[in-house]
């Protein structure tokens, strides 16, 4: 029996292999095990934003699944499913053998003979798959280009020089919280129930829109498709139990909120908001303190601030990994 790697195209997100838990099993073998690689997140992203042709390519040896590439082709270019909504993306499964990724790339080119290139967004530098992309491209006569990177600060609680949990006790965070508490009742709700979260989404959207109104970066929630995406995430069993929604109220008024995840021991700062009318009193720092406390309370080992090198993130970070975009191009398309 041949030990060569075979690649087959799944029929879509309703493929029987996915329904039987195959995707979840491969994620557990991946270099990067973020919520953005979960079948739920990617399926909902495709439902809301999918365009062009979907390619779910499964590499197998003798019927044993090895790795999965979830890609789509639009305008002659291939991209990972989740592009534009994920803070990191990676291939799924065990790609330690170079031939696996080579087989996946070859299968994509066979199915898309006119492909202009593949742009793989936000691949963590901590994943060895960026080196495998280079090797795979070279084996197929393709050019692999570094197309830039973004900072993604993280706080490793055990690596904090001040000790685990010390970040939440910083004087500045406590001072702002005490200021709101003096005005009356300060309440923090950490929600996980999808029904309870969905009931708060409209207020969250509107606050986020107000927060970014008049700036160079208007709120994504001005787009009805983005609102639908977030609602669908909540309704789909909250990404397998990973979804975390927090709201902070002072005197019954919503002063800050956060839509994020806790997955695989990592608490992710994903989409925060605060009342811009209260900006001088730093409600965002009250929110941050409560999220740091919540992360430690449920045993998370790391607080991931997501992409972006804003000063407040760097104040707390113990490391600043990079998320890099790689472009793969057939040599004929760049000559």
N, C-alpha and C positions, 0 to 999 in steps of 0.2 A: 504494500500500500504506500502511495506517495506521501512524503512528508512535506511537500511543498505547501506554501501558504496560498489559500484560496480566498477570494474576496467576493462576497455576494451583496447585492443591494437589497436592503429591507424595503418593504412595501410602503412604509410611512410610519408615523407614530402609533398607529394601531396594529403594527405587525405582531403576529403571535409571539415571536421571540421576546419582544419588549414586554408584552402582557404577562409573560411567564417569569419576569424578573431578571431577564438577561442583562439589561442596561445597568440595573442597580448592582449586579454582581461585578460587572466590569469597572464601574466607578470605584469600587473598593480596591481595585488593583492599580489605580491611576497614580501618576506622579502628583497630580493636583486633585484634591477631593473637595472642591468648593461646591456650594449650593448651585452655582451657575452651570455645573456639569450635570446636575440632576435631570432625569428624564422629565420631571414635572416642569421645571423652569424652562427647559428648551422646547418642550411641546407647546406650552402656553405662548412662549415667544413666537414660535412659528405660526400658531393660530392667529395671533394679533398682528404680526409684522411680516409674516412670510411672503416672499415674492420670488419670481423666477422658478428654478427647478431645484427640488430638494434631493440631496444625495445622502442617505444613511448607509455608509459602507462598512460592512462587518468583515474583518479579517479572521480567518479560521484555519486551523490545521487539523485534518482528520475529524472535522465536525466540532472541534473544541474552539469556542470563541476566544480570541486573543485581544482584539482592540477594535474600536469603533471611531470612525470619523463622521461627525455630523456637520455637513456642509450644504451650502446652496449656491447656485450659480445665477447671477443676474448681470446683464450688460456685458457678458463675456468674462466676468471675473468671479472667482469662487471666494466665499467667506464662511467663517464658522457660524453656525446657528447660535443666536444670542448676541451677535455683534451689535453694539450700540446700547445694550442694556446691562451687560455683564461688566464687572470690574476686573475679571480675569477669565481667560479661556484656555483650554488645553485639550489635547486629544484624550480619549477615554480608553483605559485598559492598560495592558502590559506591552510597551513598545521597546523593551530592553534589547530585543533582537533587531538589528538594523533592517533586516528583510521585511519586517512587518510594515513599517512606515513606507518603505519603497513599494510594497505591493498595493497599499492604499492609494498612494499618489499615482501609480501606474493605472489603477482601476479608474480613478477620476479622469485621467487624460484619455483613456479609452472611451469613456462615456461622454466626454466633452472634447472632441478633437479640435474644436476651434477656440479652446480656452486661451484667453490672453494672460491669465495669471491667477495666483491664489494669494490673497492678503489675509494673513493670520494675525488677528488683533490680540493684544494684551496677553501674550504668553509669558508666564513668570520666568524670570531669569533663574529662579531656583529649580525649575524643571529642566531635566536633561533633554527634553523633547526639542528644544531649540537647536541643539547640536544634531539631533537626529533629522530634523528638517533640512539642515545644511547637507548632511550626508545623503539623504534621500534625493534631494534636488541634484546633487552632483552625479549620482548614479544614473539619473535620467537625463542628464545633459541640460539641466535647468540652472538658472541663475538664482541665488538666494541673497536677498538684500535686507540689511537692518534698516527699517524705516522709522526709527525713533522709539522713545520709551517714555513712560510716565512713572512718577514716584507713587508708591503705595505703602505709606507708613504703617507700622504695626507696633503694638505694645505687647511684649511678652511679659506676662505678669511675674513669672519666676526670674526673669532677667532684669527687672526693674531694680536699680541700685538701692532705692529706698525700701525695697521689700514688696512682696505680693500684696496687692490691694492698696498700696500707699497712694497711687495716683488719684483715687477718688477722694482722698483726705487732704488734698492740697488746699492751702488756705484760700486761694482765690475762688475755687469752686464752692467751698463752704460759705464764704462771705456772701456771694450772690444768692445762694439758697436762703441764707438767714434773712436777707433783705426782703425777699418775697414772703417768707414765713411771718415776718413781723406785721405784714399788712392783713393777715387773716389766714384762713384755712389754706394750706398748701397740700395738694393731693397728687399722688403719682399712681397711675394705673398701668400695669404691665399686662397686656392682653395677648392671649394665644387662641382663644376661641374664635373661629372664622366669623360667626354671626356677630359677635361683639365687635370685632375689628371692622367688619364691613359697615356697621352702623356709624363708625367714626370717620370713614374715608372722605366723605364730602367736606367735612370741616378741615381735615388735613390738607386736601387739595386746595381749598380756598386760601388757607393760611400760607401754603407754599407759594401760590400765585402772588399773594400780597407781598410776601417776603422778597421776591425777585422782581417785582414790578418796577419799571423805570431803570433797570440795570442793563448791562450789556449781555446778561444771560437770563432771558425770561424763563419762567417756569415751564418745565416739560408738560405740566398738567393743563396747559392751555390747549394741548392736543387731545382730542377725545379718545384717540387710540391708546395714548399712554394711560389715561384713566381706566380704560377697559382692561389693559394689561394688568394693572395693579389689582383691579377687582377680580380678575380671573385667577391671579395668584392666590388671593385669599380664598376664593371659592373652591380651588383645587386642593382642599385639605391642607392649606397653608404650607405648600411645598414639603409635604411629608412630616409636618410637625416642626419645621425649622423656623417658621415665620415668628417674628417678635414685633409687636406694636406697643409703643409706649406713649402716653400722653401725660403732660404735666399741667395741672390747673391751679390757679391761685385765686381765691375768692370766687370759684366757679367759672373763671375765665380761662380758656385754653391759651397757655403762654408758649408752649412748645410741644412738638410731637416728633416721633421717629418711626419709620417703617424699615425694618431690617431683618436679619436672620441670625440664628445661632446654629451652626452646623459643624459637626466633627470637632467639637471643642473650640471653635473659633466664633467669636461674636462679631458680626459685621455691621459697621456704621455704613448704612446704605443710602437712605433718603431722609434727612432731617428737615424740620421747619421750625420757625419761631415767629412770634408776633412782632412785626417790624416796629410797631408803635412803642414797644418796650425794649428796643435794641440797646439803649444806653444802660439798661439794668442787667444785660447779659443773660437772658433766659436760655440761650443756647448752652451756656456753661452749666446751668442747673440741669438741663437735659443730659449733658455729657456725664455729669457726676452720677446721675441716676442710672445711666446705662452701664457705666463702669461697675457700679455696685451690683447691678443685675447680672452682669457677666460673671463676676466672681461668685455670686450666690448660687449660680447653677453650674459652677465648676469649670467654666471656660478657661483655657490656658492662655488664650491670646485674644486681644482686641484688635481687629483689623479696621483701620480707618478708611479703607478703600482708596481709589486712585485720587491723586491730587496732593500737592505739597503745601497746603495752607499752614500758616504759622501755628495755629492752635494744635494741629496734628503733630507737628514736629516737636512741640513742647513736651509731649507725652511719649513719643515713639522711642522704642529701644532699638529699632532697626528700620531701614527704609529700602525694602526690596524694589526692584524695577519690573514693570510690566511692558514688554517690548513687542512691537509689531514687526512681523517678518513677511516679506514679499517674495514669492516664488514665481519665476517667469520662464517660459520656454525661450531658449536663446533666440529663436527665429523672431520672437515678438519684440526683442530689444536691439536687434541689429539694424 
